[in-house]
């Protein structure tokens, strides 16, 4: 029963696009646009208030000043953090010195790894069963 119901729903879903006759040709020209007359605005006299209810001048100034202080605070925090991380420049290092230091570090690590591998190999040899 559920299978038949699902099949009917699928058939109706596939048949629905066939009924769309308005889309005969996608390259047909568009129908002319309907023009509606522009509504004439009427002026109403409001004696209660002439302003639009926006912010006063001092409020706008206060918002601008607060935004400026906020931006200055953010800039100060960024500069302070950058200065604490920046190199001091006391001893300028050339590329040759940097490369030499990296090569020495690489040799030191290789030697340490070789020594560890040798210790491991010796331990395996020591624990071999004797035939």
MDAnalysis code that builds the backbone (N, CA, C; Angstrom):
import MDAnalysis as mda
import numpy as np

u = mda.Universe.empty(393, n_residues=131, atom_resindex=np.repeat(np.arange(131), 3), trajectory=True)
u.add_TopologyAttr("name", ["N", "CA", "C"] * 131)
u.add_TopologyAttr("resid", np.arange(1, 132))
u.add_TopologyAttr("resname", ["UNK", "UNK", "UNK", "UNK", "UNK", "UNK", "UNK", "UNK", "UNK", "UNK", "UNK", "UNK", "UNK", "UNK", "UNK", "UNK", "UNK", "UNK", "UNK", "UNK", "UNK", "UNK", "UNK", "UNK", "UNK", "UNK", "UNK", "UNK", "UNK", "UNK", "UNK", "UNK", "UNK", "UNK", "UNK", "UNK", "UNK", "UNK", "UNK", "UNK", "UNK", "UNK", "UNK", "UNK", "UNK", "UNK", "UNK", "UNK", "UNK", "UNK", "UNK", "UNK", "UNK", "UNK", "UNK", "UNK", "UNK", "UNK", "UNK", "UNK", "UNK", "UNK", "UNK", "UNK", "UNK", "UNK", "UNK", "UNK", "UNK", "UNK", "UNK", "UNK", "UNK", "UNK", "UNK", "UNK", "UNK", "UNK", "UNK", "UNK", "UNK", "UNK", "UNK", "UNK", "UNK", "UNK", "UNK", "UNK", "UNK", "UNK", "UNK", "UNK", "UNK", "UNK", "UNK", "UNK", "UNK", "UNK", "UNK", "UNK", "UNK", "UNK", "UNK", "UNK", "UNK", "UNK", "UNK", "UNK", "UNK", "UNK", "UNK", "UNK", "UNK", "UNK", "UNK", "UNK", "UNK", "UNK", "UNK", "UNK", "UNK", "UNK", "UNK", "UNK", "UNK", "UNK", "UNK", "UNK", "UNK", "UNK", "UNK"])
u.atoms.positions = np.array([
    [0.822, -1.192, 0.000],
    [0.000, 0.000, 0.000],
    [0.869, 1.259, 0.000],
    [1.881, 1.265, 0.858],
    [2.780, 2.417, 0.942],
    [3.543, 2.586, -0.368],
    [3.888, 1.461, -0.992],
    [4.628, 1.506, -2.244],
    [3.763, 2.127, -3.349],
    [2.488, 1.782, -3.391],
    [1.575, 2.343, -4.402],
    [1.375, 3.837, -4.175],
    [1.209, 4.212, -2.928],
    [1.020, 5.628, -2.596],
    [2.239, 6.449, -3.016],
    [3.431, 5.920, -2.745],
    [4.662, 6.609, -3.127],
    [4.773, 6.699, -4.641],
    [4.404, 5.648, -5.342],
    [4.442, 5.655, -6.799],
    [3.475, 6.695, -7.368],
    [2.278, 6.800, -6.808],
    [1.321, 7.811, -7.267],
    [1.837, 9.225, -7.036],
    [2.444, 9.459, -5.880],
    [2.985, 10.792, -5.597],
    [4.085, 11.138, -6.595],
    [4.940, 10.173, -6.918],
    [6.008, 10.410, -7.887],
    [5.439, 10.695, -9.272],
    [4.405, 9.966, -9.672],
    [3.793, 10.204, -10.982],
    [3.160, 11.589, -11.055],
    [2.466, 12.019, -9.999],
    [1.880, 13.356, -9.984],
    [2.966, 14.429, -10.010],
    [4.072, 14.185, -9.319],
    [5.164, 15.155, -9.306],
    [5.803, 15.275, -10.683],
    [5.900, 14.161, -11.411],
    [6.472, 14.208, -12.751],
    [5.492, 14.796, -13.760],
    [4.206, 14.659, -13.525],
    [3.201, 15.170, -14.455],
    [2.969, 16.668, -14.268],
    [3.273, 17.208, -13.127],
    [3.012, 18.620, -12.852],
    [3.769, 19.558, -13.790],
    [5.035, 19.343, -14.129],
    [5.708, 20.268, -15.038],
    [5.137, 20.242, -16.449],
    [4.461, 19.182, -16.827],
    [3.875, 19.121, -18.159],
    [2.767, 20.155, -18.287],
    [2.066, 20.461, -17.232],
    [0.945, 21.387, -17.268],
    [1.379, 22.845, -17.349],
    [2.631, 23.145, -17.296],
    [3.096, 24.531, -17.344],
    [3.160, 24.985, -18.800],
    [2.044, 25.510, -19.309],
    [1.956, 25.917, -20.708],
    [2.515, 27.311, -20.942],
    [2.735, 28.080, -19.903],
    [3.190, 29.453, -20.072],
    [4.645, 29.506, -20.518],
    [5.348, 28.416, -20.396],
    [6.758, 28.409, -20.744],
    [6.989, 27.673, -22.056],
    [6.242, 28.041, -23.079],
    [6.360, 27.354, -24.361],
    [7.740, 27.550, -24.966],
    [8.197, 28.775, -25.062],
    [9.489, 29.049, -25.670],
    [10.297, 29.945, -24.736],
    [11.472, 29.527, -24.346],
    [12.250, 30.388, -23.458],
    [12.825, 31.598, -24.181],
    [12.792, 31.602, -25.539],
    [13.360, 32.711, -26.292],
    [12.296, 33.680, -26.794],
    [11.060, 33.506, -26.360],
    [9.987, 34.402, -26.779],
    [10.172, 35.749, -26.079],
    [9.721, 36.833, -26.707],
    [9.879, 38.146, -26.057],
    [9.011, 38.244, -24.810],
    [9.460, 39.080, -23.913],
    [8.724, 39.282, -22.676],
    [7.445, 40.066, -22.940],
    [6.406, 39.832, -22.161],
    [5.190, 40.618, -22.334],
    [5.450, 42.056, -21.887],
    [4.680, 43.003, -22.418],
    [4.905, 44.405, -22.043],
    [4.602, 44.608, -20.555],
    [5.378, 45.495, -19.967],
    [5.224, 45.761, -18.542],
    [3.968, 46.584, -18.304],
    [3.315, 46.322, -17.195],
    [2.129, 47.094, -16.845],
    [2.569, 48.384, -16.179],
    [2.036, 49.459, -16.636],
    [2.389, 50.754, -16.048],
    [1.289, 51.156, -15.091],
    [1.696, 51.524, -13.907],
    [0.747, 51.986, -12.908],
    [0.948, 53.486, -12.719],
    [-0.131, 54.225, -12.557],
    [0.030, 55.667, -12.365],
    [0.742, 55.944, -11.046],
    [1.644, 56.930, -11.080],
    [2.375, 57.303, -9.876],
    [1.421, 57.937, -8.868],
    [1.472, 57.482, -7.623],
    [0.593, 58.099, -6.622],
    [1.089, 59.506, -6.291],
    [0.157, 60.402, -6.150],
    [0.483, 61.788, -5.843],
    [0.578, 61.927, -4.329],
    [1.750, 62.336, -3.825],
    [1.866, 62.491, -2.377],
    [1.064, 63.695, -1.899],
    [0.383, 63.509, -0.837],
    [-0.401, 64.604, -0.271],
    [0.327, 65.142, 0.944],
    [0.339, 66.420, 1.050],
    [1.019, 67.082, 2.162],
    [0.067, 67.174, 3.336],
    [0.519, 66.661, 4.475],
    [-0.293, 66.767, 5.678],
    [0.381, 67.733, 6.620],
    [-0.397, 68.526, 7.247],
    [0.185, 69.499, 8.174],
    [0.260, 68.865, 9.558],
    [1.480, 68.823, 10.078],
    [1.694, 68.263, 11.402],
    [2.233, 69.370, 12.283],
    [1.439, 69.785, 13.217],
    [1.843, 70.901, 14.066],
    [2.595, 70.440, 15.305],
    [2.702, 69.107, 15.522],
    [3.309, 68.635, 16.762],
    [4.835, 68.669, 16.697],
    [5.436, 68.238, 15.593],
    [6.897, 68.173, 15.532],
    [7.333, 68.306, 14.092],
    [8.407, 69.050, 13.870],
    [8.892, 69.235, 12.509],
    [10.105, 68.360, 12.210],
    [10.789, 67.855, 13.237],
    [11.945, 67.008, 12.972],
    [11.494, 65.553, 12.812],
    [12.349, 64.735, 12.238],
    [12.009, 63.352, 11.956],
    [12.207, 62.425, 13.144],
    [12.540, 62.918, 14.286],
    [12.731, 62.070, 15.444],
    [14.107, 61.424, 15.472],
    [15.088, 61.981, 14.769],
    [16.427, 61.426, 14.738],
    [17.231, 61.854, 15.959],
    [18.519, 61.644, 15.876],
    [19.404, 61.994, 16.980],
    [19.668, 63.494, 16.999],
    [19.902, 63.998, 18.178],
    [20.273, 65.398, 18.318],
    [21.742, 65.551, 17.918],
    [22.164, 66.781, 17.708],
    [23.537, 67.047, 17.277],
    [24.562, 66.575, 18.296],
    [24.303, 66.798, 19.580],
    [25.261, 66.389, 20.610],
    [25.349, 64.868, 20.714],
    [24.246, 64.174, 20.411],
    [24.273, 62.711, 20.440],
    [25.127, 62.157, 19.294],
    [24.993, 62.751, 18.128],
    [25.803, 62.336, 16.986],
    [27.281, 62.573, 17.269],
    [27.592, 63.731, 17.838],
    [28.981, 64.045, 18.178],
    [29.518, 63.048, 19.203],
    [28.713, 62.702, 20.179],
    [29.125, 61.761, 21.207],
    [29.408, 60.378, 20.598],
    [28.605, 59.940, 19.660],
    [28.815, 58.655, 19.001],
    [30.105, 58.679, 18.188],
    [30.366, 59.766, 17.471],
    [31.578, 59.873, 16.660],
    [32.821, 59.878, 17.554],
    [32.778, 60.607, 18.663],
    [33.915, 60.662, 19.587],
    [34.153, 59.276, 20.205],
    [33.102, 58.583, 20.604],
    [33.252, 57.247, 21.188],
    [33.840, 56.279, 20.163],
    [33.413, 56.381, 18.916],
    [33.983, 55.533, 17.867],
    [35.458, 55.819, 17.653],
    [35.839, 57.101, 17.679],
    [37.248, 57.467, 17.530],
    [38.092, 56.927, 18.668],
    [37.580, 57.036, 19.906],
    [38.315, 56.510, 21.062],
    [38.456, 54.994, 20.945],
    [37.417, 54.326, 20.495],
    [37.478, 52.875, 20.312],
    [38.529, 52.495, 19.277],
    [38.567, 53.197, 18.143],
    [39.560, 52.911, 17.115],
    [40.970, 53.179, 17.613],
    [41.170, 54.252, 18.363],
    [42.492, 54.541, 18.922],
    [42.919, 53.461, 19.910],
    [41.989, 52.968, 20.719],
    [42.311, 51.896, 21.661],
    [42.723, 50.620, 20.950],
    [42.023, 50.281, 19.881],
    [42.371, 49.090, 19.109],
    [43.747, 49.258, 18.471],
    [44.006, 50.441, 17.907],
    [45.310, 50.699, 17.283],
    [46.429, 50.615, 18.324],
    [46.205, 51.157, 19.511],
    [47.223, 51.112, 20.570],
    [47.513, 49.665, 20.968],
    [46.478, 48.836, 21.080],
    [46.674, 47.437, 21.454],
    [47.461, 46.692, 20.385],
    [47.184, 46.960, 19.121],
    [47.901, 46.298, 18.030],
    [49.368, 46.701, 18.026],
    [49.632, 47.987, 18.173],
    [51.015, 48.467, 18.157],
    [51.782, 47.935, 19.358],
    [51.165, 47.904, 20.533],
    [51.846, 47.403, 21.731],
    [52.189, 45.931, 21.571],
    [51.285, 45.155, 21.011],
    [51.553, 43.736, 20.803],
    [52.646, 43.537, 19.758],
    [52.639, 44.341, 18.705],
    [53.655, 44.218, 17.663],
    [55.033, 44.568, 18.213],
    [55.113, 45.558, 19.074],
    [56.412, 45.948, 19.646],
    [56.950, 44.877, 20.576],
    [56.074, 44.179, 21.277],
    [56.557, 43.158, 22.205],
    [57.073, 41.929, 21.472],
    [56.623, 41.703, 20.243],
    [57.024, 40.529, 19.495],
    [58.145, 40.838, 18.510],
    [58.325, 42.096, 18.166],
    [59.305, 42.483, 17.151],
    [60.726, 42.203, 17.624],
    [61.628, 41.869, 16.686],
    [63.024, 41.660, 17.074],
    [63.652, 42.978, 17.525],
    [64.622, 42.875, 18.438],
    [65.232, 44.085, 18.993],
    [66.209, 44.716, 18.027],
    [66.860, 43.932, 17.196],
    [67.788, 44.485, 16.227],
    [69.172, 44.719, 16.806],
    [69.470, 44.193, 17.985],
    [70.788, 44.382, 18.583],
    [71.862, 43.669, 17.782],
    [71.599, 42.470, 17.366],
    [72.575, 41.705, 16.613],
    [71.961, 41.267, 15.291],
    [72.237, 42.000, 14.241],
    [71.684, 41.600, 12.946],
    [72.340, 40.314, 12.463],
    [71.519, 39.404, 12.003],
    [72.000, 38.101, 11.563],
    [71.950, 38.046, 10.052],
    [73.060, 37.648, 9.465],
    [73.098, 37.550, 8.014],
    [72.553, 36.195, 7.579],
    [72.355, 36.059, 6.288],
    [71.839, 34.789, 5.771],
    [72.855, 33.668, 5.963],
    [74.131, 33.992, 5.814],
    [75.167, 32.966, 5.957],
    [75.192, 32.435, 7.388],
    [75.092, 33.337, 8.374],
    [75.094, 32.910, 9.775],
    [73.865, 32.064, 10.079],
    [72.727, 32.476, 9.556],
    [71.494, 31.742, 9.778],
    [71.577, 30.346, 9.160],
    [72.112, 30.267, 7.937],
    [72.230, 28.976, 7.262],
    [73.213, 28.076, 8.000],
    [74.316, 28.653, 8.484],
    [75.298, 27.863, 9.217],
    [74.687, 27.311, 10.506],
    [73.905, 28.132, 11.192],
    [73.270, 27.674, 12.428],
    [72.277, 26.549, 12.137],
    [71.522, 26.669, 11.051],
    [70.565, 25.619, 10.690],
    [71.271, 24.315, 10.336],
    [72.397, 24.421, 9.613],
    [73.147, 23.222, 9.251],
    [73.735, 22.545, 10.482],
    [74.255, 23.351, 11.424],
    [74.809, 22.777, 12.658],
    [73.714, 22.088, 13.457],
    [72.532, 22.686, 13.498],
    [71.411, 22.072, 14.211],
    [71.007, 20.763, 13.549],
    [71.004, 20.739, 12.221],
    [70.663, 19.518, 11.497],
    [71.681, 18.409, 11.778],
    [72.975, 18.752, 11.773],
    [74.014, 17.757, 12.067],
    [73.866, 17.219, 13.486],
    [73.567, 18.107, 14.431],
    [73.390, 17.694, 15.820],
    [72.216, 16.726, 15.956],
    [71.107, 17.025, 15.278],
    [69.941, 16.138, 15.345],
    [70.230, 14.792, 14.695],
    [70.947, 14.803, 13.559],
    [71.286, 13.540, 12.897],
    [72.182, 12.686, 13.791],
    [73.160, 13.312, 14.425],
    [74.062, 12.564, 15.296],
    [73.298, 11.972, 16.479],
    [72.390, 12.736, 17.049],
    [71.585, 12.236, 18.163],
    [70.710, 11.070, 17.719],
    [70.119, 11.167, 16.546],
    [69.285, 10.077, 16.027],
    [70.116, 8.832, 15.728],
    [71.337, 9.029, 15.174],
    [72.207, 7.876, 14.908],
    [72.590, 7.174, 16.202],
    [72.893, 7.967, 17.247],
    [73.273, 7.371, 18.529],
    [72.105, 6.592, 19.122],
    [70.912, 7.128, 19.009],
    [69.733, 6.431, 19.521],
    [69.497, 5.142, 18.745],
    [69.686, 5.188, 17.435],
    [69.498, 3.992, 16.617],
    [70.550, 2.938, 16.974],
    [71.799, 3.379, 17.229],
    [72.855, 2.432, 17.602],
    [72.558, 1.780, 18.948],
    [72.084, 2.587, 19.920],
    [71.723, 2.012, 21.221],
    [70.606, 0.991, 21.070],
    [69.640, 1.288, 20.248],
    [68.524, 0.380, 20.015],
    [69.007, -0.913, 19.346],
    [69.890, -0.788, 18.363],
    [70.435, -1.951, 17.671],
    [71.247, -2.828, 18.625],
    [72.070, -2.180, 19.445],
    [72.860, -2.934, 20.424],
    [71.962, -3.668, 21.418],
    [70.868, -3.023, 21.837],
    [69.949, -3.665, 22.778],
    [69.278, -4.874, 22.138],
    [68.942, -4.766, 20.850],
    [68.332, -5.910, 20.155],
    [69.331, -7.058, 20.029],
    [70.573, -6.707, 19.717],
    [71.603, -7.765, 19.600],
    [71.833, -8.446, 20.941],
    [71.810, -7.678, 22.009],
    [72.052, -8.207, 23.353],
    [70.949, -9.183, 23.760],
    [69.726, -8.926, 23.348],
    [68.590, -9.754, 23.754],
    [68.272, -10.886, 22.788],
    [69.114, -11.108, 21.797],
    [68.857, -12.206, 20.844],
    [69.035, -13.546, 21.539],
    [68.167, -14.482, 21.180],
    [68.368, -15.833, 21.740],
    [69.609, -16.466, 21.096],
    [70.350, -17.157, 21.892],
    [71.584, -17.779, 21.405],
    [71.274, -19.200, 20.939],
    [71.754, -19.516, 19.807],
    [71.456, -20.829, 19.240],
    [72.545, -21.841, 19.533],
])
